[in-house]
Amino acid sequence: MPKGYIIGHVTITGDPEDYKPYAQKNNEMLPQFGAKFLVRGGQSQYLEGTGFVRHVVIEFPSYDEALRWYNDPEYQENLKIRQAISDGQIICVEGV
């Protein structure tokens, strides 16, 4: 079964300190879904085009598990923190 990936491109528009509770809650939740961060912020540069400042890639055991995490009521509550202080694009992708 192919792995699933949540890929996020985000620009924090509010106080970065307000983002920390969102990130901490994700640290607590993701292991329950068998997930791990492959990319989480860090240095980046656009080689073509423009976009968001922060990039995140989370690997899950499957595409369905990635969607299960995203749609989980606990994550949906946590998501409100990020949405209030950032702009972003989040996608779910099935691996090969």
C-alpha positions as YAML, in Angstrom:
chain: A
units: angstrom
residues:
- id: 1
  name: MET
  ca: [0.00, 0.00, 0.00]
- id: 2
  name: PRO
  ca: [1.47, 3.40, -0.96]
- id: 3
  name: LYS
  ca: [2.22, 5.90, 1.75]
- id: 4
  name: GLY
  ca: [0.28, 9.13, 2.08]
- id: 5
  name: TYR
  ca: [1.71, 12.60, 2.45]
- id: 6
  name: ILE
  ca: [0.31, 15.85, 3.75]
- id: 7
  name: ILE
  ca: [2.16, 18.71, 2.10]
- id: 8
  name: GLY
  ca: [1.72, 22.19, 3.48]
- id: 9
  name: HIS
  ca: [2.91, 25.53, 2.22]
- id: 10
  name: VAL
  ca: [2.26, 28.24, 4.81]
- id: 11
  name: THR
  ca: [3.06, 31.87, 5.52]
- id: 12
  name: ILE
  ca: [2.54, 32.95, 9.12]
- id: 13
  name: THR
  ca: [0.80, 36.31, 9.05]
- id: 14
  name: GLY
  ca: [0.38, 36.76, 12.81]
- id: 15
  name: ASP
  ca: [2.70, 36.45, 15.79]
- id: 16
  name: PRO
  ca: [4.94, 33.37, 15.31]
- id: 17
  name: GLU
  ca: [4.65, 32.68, 19.06]
- id: 18
  name: ASP
  ca: [0.92, 32.07, 18.53]
- id: 19
  name: TYR
  ca: [1.82, 29.28, 16.08]
- id: 20
  name: LYS
  ca: [3.71, 27.25, 18.70]
- id: 21
  name: PRO
  ca: [0.63, 25.67, 20.40]
- id: 22
  name: TYR
  ca: [-0.53, 24.41, 16.99]
- id: 23
  name: ALA
  ca: [2.87, 22.83, 16.30]
- id: 24
  name: GLN
  ca: [3.07, 21.30, 19.78]
- id: 25
  name: LYS
  ca: [-0.37, 19.71, 19.46]
- id: 26
  name: ASN
  ca: [0.68, 18.21, 16.12]
- id: 27
  name: ASN
  ca: [3.75, 16.73, 17.84]
- id: 28
  name: GLU
  ca: [1.38, 14.99, 20.26]
- id: 29
  name: MET
  ca: [-1.16, 13.82, 17.67]
- id: 30
  name: LEU
  ca: [0.87, 12.62, 14.71]
- id: 31
  name: PRO
  ca: [2.48, 9.53, 16.31]
- id: 32
  name: GLN
  ca: [-1.04, 8.17, 16.94]
- id: 33
  name: PHE
  ca: [-1.47, 8.07, 13.16]
- id: 34
  name: GLY
  ca: [1.92, 6.50, 12.42]
- id: 35
  name: ALA
  ca: [3.12, 9.79, 10.92]
- id: 36
  name: LYS
  ca: [6.46, 11.54, 10.88]
- id: 37
  name: PHE
  ca: [7.75, 14.86, 9.60]
- id: 38
  name: LEU
  ca: [10.03, 14.68, 6.58]
- id: 39
  name: VAL
  ca: [10.19, 18.46, 6.12]
- id: 40
  name: ARG
  ca: [9.24, 21.01, 8.75]
- id: 41
  name: GLY
  ca: [10.21, 24.57, 7.98]
- id: 42
  name: GLY
  ca: [13.92, 24.89, 7.45]
- id: 43
  name: GLN
  ca: [15.88, 26.57, 4.72]
- id: 44
  name: SER
  ca: [14.30, 26.76, 1.29]
- id: 45
  name: GLN
  ca: [14.40, 28.80, -1.88]
- id: 46
  name: TYR
  ca: [12.15, 28.96, -4.89]
- id: 47
  name: LEU
  ca: [13.92, 27.77, -7.99]
- id: 48
  name: GLU
  ca: [10.87, 28.49, -10.13]
- id: 49
  name: GLY
  ca: [7.85, 30.62, -9.30]
- id: 50
  name: THR
  ca: [6.88, 32.13, -5.96]
- id: 51
  name: GLY
  ca: [4.73, 31.08, -3.06]
- id: 52
  name: PHE
  ca: [4.65, 30.53, 0.67]
- id: 53
  name: VAL
  ca: [7.49, 30.88, 3.20]
- id: 54
  name: ARG
  ca: [7.17, 27.66, 5.25]
- id: 55
  name: HIS
  ca: [7.03, 24.12, 3.84]
- id: 56
  name: VAL
  ca: [6.00, 20.94, 5.63]
- id: 57
  name: VAL
  ca: [5.84, 17.32, 4.45]
- id: 58
  name: ILE
  ca: [4.34, 14.69, 6.77]
- id: 59
  name: GLU
  ca: [4.54, 11.00, 5.86]
- id: 60
  name: PHE
  ca: [1.74, 8.61, 6.84]
- id: 61
  name: PRO
  ca: [1.48, 4.84, 6.45]
- id: 62
  name: SER
  ca: [-1.24, 5.36, 3.82]
- id: 63
  name: TYR
  ca: [-3.24, 7.99, 1.96]
- id: 64
  name: ASP
  ca: [-6.33, 7.03, 3.98]
- id: 65
  name: GLU
  ca: [-4.45, 7.48, 7.26]
- id: 66
  name: ALA
  ca: [-3.31, 10.95, 6.18]
- id: 67
  name: LEU
  ca: [-6.92, 11.91, 5.49]
- id: 68
  name: ARG
  ca: [-8.05, 10.32, 8.75]
- id: 69
  name: TRP
  ca: [-5.61, 12.57, 10.66]
- id: 70
  name: TYR
  ca: [-6.63, 15.71, 8.77]
- id: 71
  name: ASN
  ca: [-10.34, 15.04, 9.32]
- id: 72
  name: ASP
  ca: [-9.94, 14.00, 12.96]
- id: 73
  name: PRO
  ca: [-12.05, 16.28, 15.21]
- id: 74
  name: GLU
  ca: [-9.05, 16.94, 17.48]
- id: 75
  name: TYR
  ca: [-6.94, 18.11, 14.53]
- id: 76
  name: GLN
  ca: [-9.81, 20.16, 13.12]
- id: 77
  name: GLU
  ca: [-9.96, 22.01, 16.44]
- id: 78
  name: ASN
  ca: [-6.17, 22.54, 16.42]
- id: 79
  name: LEU
  ca: [-6.33, 23.70, 12.80]
- id: 80
  name: LYS
  ca: [-8.26, 26.80, 13.89]
- id: 81
  name: ILE
  ca: [-5.07, 28.13, 15.52]
- id: 82
  name: ARG
  ca: [-3.10, 27.92, 12.27]
- id: 83
  name: GLN
  ca: [-5.90, 29.29, 10.13]
- id: 84
  name: ALA
  ca: [-6.28, 32.34, 12.38]
- id: 85
  name: ILE
  ca: [-2.65, 33.42, 12.00]
- id: 86
  name: SER
  ca: [-1.52, 32.15, 8.60]
- id: 87
  name: ASP
  ca: [-2.29, 31.69, 4.94]
- id: 88
  name: GLY
  ca: [-1.63, 28.31, 3.48]
- id: 89
  name: GLN
  ca: [-2.16, 25.57, 0.98]
- id: 90
  name: ILE
  ca: [-2.48, 22.00, 2.28]
- id: 91
  name: ILE
  ca: [-2.73, 18.95, 0.04]
- id: 92
  name: CYS
  ca: [-2.90, 15.20, 0.54]
- id: 93
  name: VAL
  ca: [-0.93, 13.11, -1.95]
- id: 94
  name: GLU
  ca: [-0.62, 9.38, -2.44]
- id: 95
  name: GLY
  ca: [2.97, 8.13, -2.73]
- id: 96
  name: VAL
  ca: [4.32, 5.71, -5.32]
...
